[in-house]
Amino acid sequence: MSKRKTKRHWKSLEERNANPDVLKVLGDEFPPGGPRQFRRRDFLKAAGFTMGVAVTTGCTRAPIQRAVPLLSQPEEIVPGRFLYYASTCGGCNAGCGVLAKVRDGRPIKLEGNPEHPISRGGLCATGQASILGLYDAERLQHPLKDGKSSTWADVDREITADLETIRAERGAVRFLSGTINSPTTLAGIQEFLKGFQNSRHVVYDALSNSALLDAHEKTHGVRALPRFHFDKAEVIVSFDADFLGTWISPVEYTADYRAARNLETKHVSYHVQFEPRLSVTGSKADQRFAVASGELGLLLSHLAERVAHKEDSPFASSQMDAAPVKEAFLDELAERLRQARGRSLVVCGVNDVRQQILCNYINHLLGNYGTTLVLEKPSLQSQGSDRELETLLDELRKGEIKALFVYGVNPSFELPGGESLERDLQKVPLLVSFAQRLDETASLARYVLPEPHYLESWSDHESISGVASISQPLLHRLGETRSVAETISAWRGSPKPGYELIRETWRNNLFTRQKKERDFETFWERTLHDGFAEIETDAIGGKPFSIQSVQPIWRAERPEANSFSLVLYPKVGMLDGRNAYNPWLHELPDPITKVTWDNYVSIAPKAAARFGISDGDVVRVDTNAGVAVELPAYIQPGQHEQTLAIALGYGSKLSARFAKVGPQWIDALVSVGDKGVVGVNAVLLLRFGNGILEYTTTNVKLTRTDKQRELACTQTHNTLSVPKKLQPKGSGPRPVLQETTLAAYLKDPHSGVEDHEEKEDLWPTDHPYRGPRWGMIIDQNACTGCSSCVIACQVENNIPVVGRDEIRRNREMHWLRIDRYYSETDSGQIEVAYEPLMCQQCENAPCETVCPVLATVHSEDGLNQQVYNRCIGTRYCANNCPYKARRFNWFNYAHDDQLQNLVLNPDVAVRSRGVMEKCTFCVQRIQEAKIEAKRRGEKVSDAAVQTACQQSCPSQAIYFGDLNDPQSQVSKMMANPRRYRVLGELNVRPAVGYLTVVRNRPEEATKGSKEEHHG
Amino acid sequence: MAEAVVALRPPLIEGNKSIAQVTHDVCAPMEARPTPLWWAALLASFSLLVLGAAAIGYQITVGVGTWGLNRTVGWAFDITNFVFWIGIGHAGTLISAILFLFRQRWRTSVNRAAEAMTIFAVMCAGIFPVIHTGRPWFAYWMFPYPNTRGSLWVNFRSPLVWDFFAISTYLTVSAMFWFIGLLPDLATIRDRATARWRRKLAGFLSLGWNGSYRAWQRYEVVYLMLAGLGTPLVISVHTIVSWDFATAVLPGWHATIFPPYFVAGAIFSGMAMVLTLMIIARKLMRLEEYITLRHIDRMCKLVIATSGIVGLAYGTEFFTALYSGSSYEQFVFLNRALGPLFWGYWTMVGCNVFVPQLLWFRRVRAYIPAVFVMCLLVNVGMWFERFIIIVTSLSRDFIPANWFHYAPTRIEVATLMGTFGLFFTLFLLFCRFVPVIAVAEVKGVLKYGKPRSEATHE
């Protein structure tokens, strides 16, 4: 090819005249000084990488099959944000108002309604856990006939036909239920029963207060339950009434009790408890005496005698036995009661009419009726009549009943009838149960017409006279259930949905009794918004106190030597057995014993020593009537020496589903007992006599068997002191929980506090906390150990259930635990103190320094953060935590139940195995508040954030907020002289402060000098 | 001419061995068929290894919950075994590196086996930091590898990260040291080999060793440098391991005596393990003239020296707690001695402090069965020492409501047995395939104690 010089082109004069070097550069498309040399290799690298990224990001875990967006956005629903609806809790009969947190169309958390007069923002453990019942796969989805699924049309047809026949034959129809305080349902039942000549609505409570009601009938002429106002009482004397734990309306009473114990205003009530077993209420008493159950009547008489004497009233007492408690103390107590005349309250929790009458008498003498006990506007929370129940059982035995409808109760499980009761029930030709699950009674019934859960149906309540609450459905019914009111309306020929039935009652009966709103619709809307409405009620007429009804009790019923009295009681959470389906409540450690997944026989330490019994030995309890149960023993400090106590509500077939709850591996044990259910049903030890259900039996015998059953207990060491032989010289109880007496506190508010001043740091601070700094205060004086915070935390943070075997191995997952310590006073009384402990969010956290992968770090607002996806599970952080607040996922806890997974909080991760977790101060709620504040352009206010535990506490013992805000409640509490930090001397700088327990005692000694040997 | 064997000092190698004899004595058993006893031992230890592997497999698949740990006692068998095995490894490095720098020529008979023991022990130990985690498939996150997550680093303040570096360094240096030291012996095997595979393998592994002056000179230099590198590791590795505990806030862990205490304890248990292995090996492989009573005597002296330091450390811990005034600290010691695990504590003190005192007596040191039993007890005692330190401090710490006991599950015991299985399997294979004694180095000390004038006999 010829080397012809090509024509030279130039683009500008400069180029034409330019330097050859410059020309060279211009000719080079990719000059060296310019953009990087992009070689072929580089291009292929980039292309390959991009391709790889595209492929991998394109791979999703789960192939999306159908994603259909909503065409019209439902109003007010923003995905990812909560809505609150007011409703009423159906966990027990107390009727606390709740606000349900609804997310994406379903409720996932219940919170007490702050405006409701019963709950006032708090909610008990049972209430918090009741949401799980909604998402329960064992709830019946359809009506059953003879155990097989049927349809409503079929059962309605058959039942109405049967009822027609019965009506024509004038057969006996009975409606057996628990306390119903729904005006709509009650009206419906009454209307229904009117259609039969021989019909009756029999109401009974498995945890009966029939004697209390009967007593008021005798003394005041009305069979009513007064409303107790503990906040107005300066002196409270309780005879075995567990009003802070399980008696009638514990949330309400706890809030009131707390209001009466206010150290800031020095308005502190004086609480004396006489009881055979150590109950939650007894653990909070200022003076607590362990007396036999048979001695309570005698004690009441002694107290009545003294009060009567001071009030110049007659009381026949010449032949009374000596009091089981020091005379001097009773004198002093009577004097205090007199001085607090009209501002005191004596309550009795024993189901015995004579004792209740005596109790009424004392209250009457002290002028308490009208202030602390209000009978005119009574409580409707317990209305059962044991007498009517007895009559019904009689009729059943004689086979006289043609139709029996059972609603809200489980008589085959709750009553001491055993097999004969089962047979009697089966004699009824038309036995219909409205149970939600196939419980013992429903298994005998011919028709089971399941009622819906209270969160998915319309209902109303008038639990206390003058306050009508509403229950509204928060999601579409999950099965084909029908409420009782709806069923009855269907049978009466005019089927109406619950909504209409409720509105009808409200329009006709309740709207008319209020004057605030003139228009029904406005009234209705306001009620739905508030959750309740205040209506006027007529004061029930009462007669003047009838002194003739008072019968002094002169003798104590003490058991013989080597025999015991047996007391049957309900546990916090499990109550009468209605919650046997609920794994959270099974796993909730009992506030006093910290035992889970079992019931047991509580024995006093001295009695156990005499019989050579230790914890876990299976013992046999025999009554005179020939009934026996075998249960593991638990040694209970503070229990009366000749008393045994067994909890009711266990041994239900509803708990058979828990055999394999918890991780399954080669050495795992089942969570149920020998009979395949959790615990043993002690109901056969109840006695029915003279129209009263008796929860105590005298002269029972105790024998050891050779069997053992290790109890799954979350706390094995029960005092603040170490065992004596290991005690270093000169050391006392560990100052991990600090307490004082009222006398010492009044002298010096700092008394009892061993707090260490925070040391000067040599280094500049790691954490400047420029914005809010979250902190918490726990008032141990207010804490009753009720454990509602524990369940609230479990619901809010998706904490798994681990099962009995894991608890036995000390692997519970509750982020918040309540430690319970015993101590003994000089006079031998056992005192109890509670310490709720969660992650203290330490500023100098020992866990943060030792995590190798930085899975736990400190946030800029004072939280110790746990990064689940970074944690590899070395457990060094848990070892280094002096509070042992961290929880490790030892296994993958099963989440196979898709229905139950609906209760999970979508804002909180569900942790996999091998990952550490702990309290986060509900960081999801903090984040929610921060996001909302940011959206509004404001600073986050600490009132906007309430941790789940704080929100749920009926006693408002937890304060949470911004420590950097001097006006916040928690900042003020931190400056409280009672404030100390647990293990503050380690200089970990926890963000949680505790306020000392202050017992209303005259002595200034802060702690007992004797140590309790148990544990 | 009459040969008067004049010995200025007792010879290190008895039997007046010639260089060729040394080679023969050490290499011939390797080249012969393995004995039935070897097979039986291998079968036993391999079974244990398989059992352990199954247990570990089950634990990784199902979860750490298959161990007996709980929310109070987060570490027990896992970290006890970890520290136990790392400790055992220290004797090998001491013999190889420190005794080399101190010119203790007697080490040549035992250093090969001891260093092999170290490597196998570190391998056994290294299992535990990985499997004790809840998510072992992410255990590599403890290593600061370059990543694109904003560059996420590890927590350099955490002793577990230091552990990671310490153990990996230790394993690397020990392995390198051992291998470099093996080169002349591998060449010897290569030169003696008749079977083709053996010649090829030994040839490959001996990296072309030709025995020239230059090779030897470089070898000596590298050996010295590696000894220099290995020496600080003896102190530093177990110091770092002790910091796992000493930097924690727990009473009973939070003690400054831990680094020297643990290092001494490591050498103590390691020496005992070396003695145990050597006593068996010298008998079964007929190496009594190489690993003589004098070697055993010297190793026993090391044992009693370290036992003394360990005993002193126990006393120091106790004294520190006493004068500290902290009732939490004081309680820990009372709890250890008199609480529920008192039997473990007294086993520990008995086996570690009292039993080795018998070694003060020369007659005892010369009586092999006694030394053997004592060394076994020492290892038991040292295992219990780590167990007691870890478990008593965790199970009863500050807040009494947290107190809870610990009991191992079958899986944990099987895992521990498995590590013994791994250790002994590897050691048996080592005895079979690698010269148990450092032939080249022993040849270098044949003249020890003999006057210079005496000619060597080929």
Boltz contact constraints between the chains, C-beta under 6 A:
constraints:
  - contact:
      token1: [A, 665]
      token2: [B, 62]
      max_distance: 6.0
  - contact:
      token1: [A, 665]
      token2: [B, 66]
      max_distance: 6.0
  - contact:
      token1: [A, 667]
      token2: [B, 409]
      max_distance: 6.0
  - contact:
      token1: [A, 715]
      token2: [B, 401]
      max_distance: 6.0
  - contact:
      token1: [A, 716]
      token2: [B, 404]
      max_distance: 6.0
  - contact:
      token1: [A, 717]
      token2: [B, 400]
      max_distance: 6.0
  - contact:
      token1: [A, 717]
      token2: [B, 403]
      max_distance: 6.0
  - contact:
      token1: [A, 722]
      token2: [B, 331]
      max_distance: 6.0
  - contact:
      token1: [A, 725]
      token2: [B, 338]
      max_distance: 6.0
  - contact:
      token1: [A, 726]
      token2: [B, 334]
      max_distance: 6.0
  - contact:
      token1: [A, 726]
      token2: [B, 335]
      max_distance: 6.0
  - contact:
      token1: [A, 726]
      token2: [B, 338]
      max_distance: 6.0
  - contact:
      token1: [A, 726]
      token2: [B, 339]
      max_distance: 6.0
  - contact:
      token1: [A, 728]
      token2: [B, 327]
      max_distance: 6.0
  - contact:
      token1: [A, 728]
      token2: [B, 330]
      max_distance: 6.0
  - contact:
      token1: [A, 728]
      token2: [B, 331]
      max_distance: 6.0
  - contact:
      token1: [A, 731]
      token2: [B, 327]
      max_distance: 6.0
  - contact:
      token1: [A, 736]
      token2: [B, 399]
      max_distance: 6.0
  - contact:
      token1: [A, 809]
      token2: [B, 70]
      max_distance: 6.0
  - contact:
      token1: [A, 810]
      token2: [B, 70]
      max_distance: 6.0
  - contact:
      token1: [A, 810]
      token2: [B, 71]
      max_distance: 6.0
  - contact:
      token1: [A, 810]
      token2: [B, 72]
      max_distance: 6.0
  - contact:
      token1: [A, 810]
      token2: [B, 404]
      max_distance: 6.0
  - contact:
      token1: [A, 811]
      token2: [B, 70]
      max_distance: 6.0
  - contact:
      token1: [A, 811]
      token2: [B, 71]
      max_distance: 6.0
  - contact:
      token1: [A, 819]
      token2: [B, 401]
      max_distance: 6.0
  - contact:
      token1: [A, 846]
      token2: [B, 249]
      max_distance: 6.0
  - contact:
      token1: [A, 849]
      token2: [B, 157]
      max_distance: 6.0
  - contact:
      token1: [A, 850]
      token2: [B, 158]
      max_distance: 6.0
  - contact:
      token1: [A, 851]
      token2: [B, 155]
      max_distance: 6.0
  - contact:
      token1: [A, 852]
      token2: [B, 142]
      max_distance: 6.0
  - contact:
      token1: [A, 852]
      token2: [B, 154]
      max_distance: 6.0
  - contact:
      token1: [A, 852]
      token2: [B, 155]
      max_distance: 6.0
  - contact:
      token1: [A, 852]
      token2: [B, 158]
      max_distance: 6.0
  - contact:
      token1: [A, 852]
      token2: [B, 160]
      max_distance: 6.0
  - contact:
      token1: [A, 852]
      token2: [B, 161]
      max_distance: 6.0
  - contact:
      token1: [A, 853]
      token2: [B, 141]
      max_distance: 6.0
  - contact:
      token1: [A, 853]
      token2: [B, 154]
      max_distance: 6.0
  - contact:
      token1: [A, 854]
      token2: [B, 155]
      max_distance: 6.0
  - contact:
      token1: [A, 872]
      token2: [B, 133]
      max_distance: 6.0
  - contact:
      token1: [A, 872]
      token2: [B, 135]
      max_distance: 6.0
  - contact:
      token1: [A, 872]
      token2: [B, 138]
      max_distance: 6.0
  - contact:
      token1: [A, 872]
      token2: [B, 141]
      max_distance: 6.0
  - contact:
      token1: [A, 873]
      token2: [B, 133]
      max_distance: 6.0
  - contact:
      token1: [A, 873]
      token2: [B, 134]
      max_distance: 6.0
  - contact:
      token1: [A, 873]
      token2: [B, 135]
      max_distance: 6.0
  - contact:
      token1: [A, 874]
      token2: [B, 133]
      max_distance: 6.0
  - contact:
      token1: [A, 874]
      token2: [B, 160]
      max_distance: 6.0
  - contact:
      token1: [A, 875]
      token2: [B, 74]
      max_distance: 6.0
  - contact:
      token1: [A, 876]
      token2: [B, 160]
      max_distance: 6.0
  - contact:
      token1: [A, 878]
      token2: [B, 74]
      max_distance: 6.0
  - contact:
      token1: [A, 879]
      token2: [B, 74]
      max_distance: 6.0
  - contact:
      token1: [A, 879]
      token2: [B, 75]
      max_distance: 6.0
  - contact:
      token1: [A, 880]
      token2: [B, 248]
      max_distance: 6.0
  - contact:
      token1: [A, 882]
      token2: [B, 249]
      max_distance: 6.0
  - contact:
      token1: [A, 882]
      token2: [B, 398]
      max_distance: 6.0
  - contact:
      token1: [A, 884]
      token2: [B, 72]
      max_distance: 6.0
  - contact:
      token1: [A, 884]
      token2: [B, 402]
      max_distance: 6.0
  - contact:
      token1: [A, 890]
      token2: [B, 63]
      max_distance: 6.0
  - contact:
      token1: [A, 890]
      token2: [B, 64]
      max_distance: 6.0
  - contact:
      token1: [A, 890]
      token2: [B, 65]
      max_distance: 6.0
  - contact:
      token1: [A, 891]
      token2: [B, 63]
      max_distance: 6.0
  - contact:
      token1: [A, 891]
      token2: [B, 65]
      max_distance: 6.0
  - contact:
      token1: [A, 913]
      token2: [B, 63]
      max_distance: 6.0
  - contact:
      token1: [A, 914]
      token2: [B, 134]
      max_distance: 6.0
  - contact:
      token1: [A, 914]
      token2: [B, 135]
      max_distance: 6.0
  - contact:
      token1: [A, 983]
      token2: [B, 398]
      max_distance: 6.0
  - contact:
      token1: [A, 986]
      token2: [B, 249]
      max_distance: 6.0
